[in-house]
Amino acid sequence: MNFSWTFSFSDFISRLRIPDVRWTDIVEVLIIAYLTYHILVWVKNTRAWQLMKGIAVVIAMAILAAVFNMTTILWIFQHVAGIAVTALVIILQPELRKAMEELGRRNFLSSILRMEPAKTEEGRFSDRTINELLRACIEMGRVKTGALIVIEQTTPLLEYVRSGIEIDAIVSSQLLINIFEKNTPLHDGAVIVRGNRIVSATSYLPITSSQLDKNLGTRHRAGVGISEETDALTLIVSEETGQLSYSYKGNLWSNVTPEQLRGALVRLQNKLSQEEAAKNATRSPLGGISEFGRNALRRTKQGGSASDQKKTASDAKVPEAADPDILEPADAGKEGGAHV
């Protein structure tokens, strides 16, 4: 009997065959796991989580009706199932749209489709633009002038630009202060900045549906709303308190310092570091130039950079640069219910 059991087990083992695993099978498993994970995260962080609880109750009722052969309830489920799927898509339309937009903003997809702008020595905007934005926010906060400034990144803000008055002007603190001055035609709404230029004023922004502090007004809710819809960074100056805030990816950091505000701007500048700029400089094609010419170019570049540094130091009377990696200040008040 033991011999028979051993023979049967050996025969079973001999019949086992490990299927051939192709590289496409591994990629398929990784894609399914990635999508499943992000779908579960999306369901948990949206209204779909509550909806799924309701669907689970309905499914439990359907199973109970099938067990006890409740024909009327089963007939209703069979004829309503098709309509329910369509209704589900309509109900979750805002969440589905936001999920697709978030998927499109993923770094791996942007790198494949080459939609992410490459780093340059200046970045998305110059250091001068950062200084002008900071100076304007500090001055407006000092006199309690409300302001809402949206800085465009990779997601186009054309529809919001068209909702306001189009402007094509270099970013300057004087212009921003004049735009948001009370009782002026352009003070109501948001200013949109693209690169180093102001592209529109009095633009209308979507209002967030997230739960914020009741003391925060429409300006803060609009700042959070545009950051939920796009990847823009929004600078907010409170008209009641003069406090500085900024919003990014559905989060609101309130009552931040100028150093923390600069840190967020520097982080989003996407600028080459000094080491990367030095590497690019060493790779410059100077092979066809004589040694005398190369030395002349270096002297010219050093002299120009020194003069630029003196000019920037004299013009910008704003706080020193904070850590570029600071995007979420630890000591700043964090508000909003759409945190990621």
GIWOCOR-V500565 format. One record per residue. N is the residue number from 1. RES is the residue in three letters. OMEGA is omega in radians with two decimals (NA if undefined). Layout:
n & res & omega
N & RES & OMEGA
N & RES & OMEGA
This chain:
n & res & omega
1 & MET & 3.08
2 & ASN & 3.13
3 & PHE & 3.13
4 & SER & 3.14
5 & TRP & 3.12
6 & THR & 3.13
7 & PHE & 3.14
8 & SER & 3.14
9 & PHE & 3.11
10 & SER & 3.11
11 & ASP & 3.11
12 & PHE & 3.12
13 & ILE & -3.12
14 & SER & 3.14
15 & ARG & 3.10
16 & LEU & -3.13
17 & ARG & 3.10
18 & ILE & -3.12
19 & PRO & 3.11
20 & ASP & -3.14
21 & VAL & 3.11
22 & ARG & 3.14
23 & TRP & 3.10
24 & THR & 3.08
25 & ASP & 3.12
26 & ILE & 3.11
27 & VAL & 3.14
28 & GLU & 3.12
29 & VAL & 3.14
30 & LEU & 3.13
31 & ILE & 3.14
32 & ILE & 3.12
33 & ALA & 3.13
34 & TYR & -3.13
35 & LEU & 3.14
36 & THR & 3.14
37 & TYR & -3.08
38 & HIS & 3.05
39 & ILE & 3.12
40 & LEU & 3.10
41 & VAL & 3.13
42 & TRP & -3.14
43 & VAL & -3.09
44 & LYS & -3.03
45 & ASN & -3.14
46 & THR & 3.11
47 & ARG & 3.13
48 & ALA & 3.14
49 & TRP & 3.09
50 & GLN & 3.13
51 & LEU & 3.12
52 & MET & 3.09
53 & LYS & 3.09
54 & GLY & 3.11
55 & ILE & 3.12
56 & ALA & 3.09
57 & VAL & 3.13
58 & VAL & 3.12
59 & ILE & 3.10
60 & ALA & 3.09
61 & MET & 3.12
62 & ALA & 3.11
63 & ILE & 3.11
64 & LEU & 3.11
65 & ALA & 3.12
66 & ALA & -3.13
67 & VAL & -3.10
68 & PHE & 3.05
69 & ASN & 3.07
70 & MET & -2.96
71 & THR & -3.11
72 & THR & 3.12
73 & ILE & 3.11
74 & LEU & 3.11
75 & TRP & 3.11
76 & ILE & 3.14
77 & PHE & -3.11
78 & GLN & -3.07
79 & HIS & -3.13
80 & VAL & -3.04
81 & ALA & -3.12
82 & GLY & 3.12
83 & ILE & -3.10
84 & ALA & 3.13
85 & VAL & 3.10
86 & THR & 3.11
87 & ALA & 3.13
88 & LEU & 3.12
89 & VAL & 3.14
90 & ILE & -3.12
91 & ILE & -3.08
92 & LEU & -3.09
93 & GLN & 3.12
94 & PRO & -3.14
95 & GLU & 3.11
96 & LEU & 3.11
97 & ARG & 3.13
98 & LYS & 3.12
99 & ALA & 3.11
100 & MET & 3.10
101 & GLU & 3.11
102 & GLU & 3.10
103 & LEU & 3.11
104 & GLY & 3.13
105 & ARG & 3.13
106 & ARG & -3.05
107 & ASN & -3.07
108 & PHE & 3.12
109 & LEU & 3.12
110 & SER & 3.14
111 & SER & 3.12
112 & ILE & -3.11
113 & LEU & 3.10
114 & ARG & 3.10
115 & MET & -3.12
116 & GLU & -3.11
117 & PRO & -3.14
118 & ALA & 3.12
119 & LYS & 3.06
120 & THR & -3.13
121 & GLU & 3.14
122 & GLU & -3.10
123 & GLY & 3.13
124 & ARG & 3.08
125 & PHE & -3.01
126 & SER & 3.05
127 & ASP & 3.10
128 & ARG & 3.11
129 & THR & 3.09
130 & ILE & 3.13
131 & ASN & -3.12
132 & GLU & 3.11
133 & LEU & 3.13
134 & LEU & -3.14
135 & ARG & 3.14
136 & ALA & -3.12
137 & CYS & -3.13
138 & ILE & -3.13
139 & GLU & 3.13
140 & MET & 3.08
141 & GLY & -3.13
142 & ARG & -3.13
143 & VAL & 3.10
144 & LYS & 3.02
145 & THR & -3.12
146 & GLY & -3.12
147 & ALA & 3.11
148 & LEU & -3.06
149 & ILE & -3.13
150 & VAL & -3.13
151 & ILE & -3.09
152 & GLU & 3.05
153 & GLN & -3.08
154 & THR & 3.13
155 & THR & -3.13
156 & PRO & 3.14
157 & LEU & -3.03
158 & LEU & -3.12
159 & GLU & 3.10
160 & TYR & 3.06
161 & VAL & -3.13
162 & ARG & 3.14
163 & SER & 3.13
164 & GLY & 3.11
165 & ILE & -3.08
166 & GLU & 3.12
167 & ILE & 3.06
168 & ASP & -3.06
169 & ALA & 3.09
170 & ILE & 3.14
171 & VAL & 3.06
172 & SER & -3.11
173 & SER & 3.14
174 & GLN & 3.14
175 & LEU & 3.14
176 & LEU & 3.12
177 & ILE & 3.14
178 & ASN & 3.14
179 & ILE & -3.06
180 & PHE & 3.09
181 & GLU & -3.09
182 & LYS & 3.09
183 & ASN & 3.02
184 & THR & -3.04
185 & PRO & -3.03
186 & LEU & -3.00
187 & HIS & -3.08
188 & ASP & -3.14
189 & GLY & -3.04
190 & ALA & 2.99
191 & VAL & 3.14
192 & ILE & -3.13
193 & VAL & 3.07
194 & ARG & -3.08
195 & GLY & 3.14
196 & ASN & -3.05
197 & ARG & 3.00
198 & ILE & -3.05
199 & VAL & 3.13
200 & SER & 3.04
201 & ALA & -3.08
202 & THR & 3.13
203 & SER & 3.13
204 & TYR & -3.11
205 & LEU & 3.10
206 & PRO & 3.12
207 & ILE & 3.14
208 & THR & 3.04
209 & SER & 3.14
210 & SER & 3.13
211 & GLN & 3.09
212 & LEU & 3.07
213 & ASP & -3.10
214 & LYS & 3.12
215 & ASN & -3.14
216 & LEU & -3.07
217 & GLY & -3.07
218 & THR & -3.12
219 & ARG & 3.12
220 & HIS & -3.13
221 & ARG & 3.06
222 & ALA & 3.10
223 & GLY & 3.08
224 & VAL & -3.11
225 & GLY & -3.14
226 & ILE & 3.11
227 & SER & 3.03
228 & GLU & -3.09
229 & GLU & -3.05
230 & THR & 3.08
231 & ASP & -3.12
232 & ALA & 3.01
233 & LEU & -3.07
234 & THR & 3.06
235 & LEU & -3.05
236 & ILE & 3.02
237 & VAL & -3.09
238 & SER & 3.11
239 & GLU & -3.11
240 & GLU & -3.03
241 & THR & -3.07
242 & GLY & -3.13
243 & GLN & 3.12
244 & LEU & 3.09
245 & SER & 2.98
246 & TYR & -3.09
247 & SER & -3.13
248 & TYR & 3.12
249 & LYS & 3.08
250 & GLY & 3.11
251 & ASN & 3.10
252 & LEU & 3.04
253 & TRP & -3.03
254 & SER & 3.10
255 & ASN & 3.12
256 & VAL & 3.09
257 & THR & 3.07
258 & PRO & 3.11
259 & GLU & 3.12
260 & GLN & 3.09
261 & LEU & 3.08
262 & ARG & 3.14
263 & GLY & 3.11
264 & ALA & -3.13
265 & LEU & 3.14
266 & VAL & -3.14
267 & ARG & -3.12
268 & LEU & -3.13
269 & GLN & 3.12
270 & ASN & -3.04
271 & LYS & 3.07
272 & LEU & 3.05
273 & SER & 3.13
274 & GLN & 3.12
275 & GLU & 3.13
276 & GLU & 3.10
277 & ALA & 3.12
278 & ALA & 3.10
279 & LYS & 3.10
280 & ASN & -3.14
281 & ALA & 3.13
282 & THR & 3.14
283 & ARG & -3.10
284 & SER & -3.06
285 & PRO & 3.09
286 & LEU & -3.06
287 & GLY & -3.09
288 & GLY & -3.13
289 & ILE & -3.14
290 & SER & 3.12
291 & GLU & 3.11
292 & PHE & 3.13
293 & GLY & 3.12
294 & ARG & 3.12
295 & ASN & 3.12
296 & ALA & 3.11
297 & LEU & 3.13
298 & ARG & -3.14
299 & ARG & 3.13
300 & THR & -3.13
301 & LYS & -3.14
302 & GLN & 3.12
303 & GLY & 3.13
304 & GLY & -3.12
305 & SER & 3.13
306 & ALA & 3.12
307 & SER & 3.10
308 & ASP & 3.14
309 & GLN & 3.11
310 & LYS & -3.13
311 & LYS & 3.13
312 & THR & -3.14
313 & ALA & -3.13
314 & SER & -3.10
315 & ASP & -2.96
316 & ALA & 3.05
317 & LYS & -3.13
318 & VAL & -3.11
319 & PRO & 3.12
320 & GLU & -3.09
321 & ALA & 3.07
322 & ALA & 3.11
323 & ASP & -3.12
324 & PRO & -3.11
325 & ASP & -3.13
326 & ILE & 3.02
327 & LEU & -3.14
328 & GLU & -3.10
329 & PRO & -3.05
330 & ALA & -3.06
331 & ASP & 3.13
332 & ALA & 3.11
333 & GLY & -3.08
334 & LYS & -3.08
335 & GLU & 3.00
336 & GLY & -3.13
337 & GLY & -3.11
338 & ALA & -3.08
339 & HIS & 3.11
340 & VAL & NA
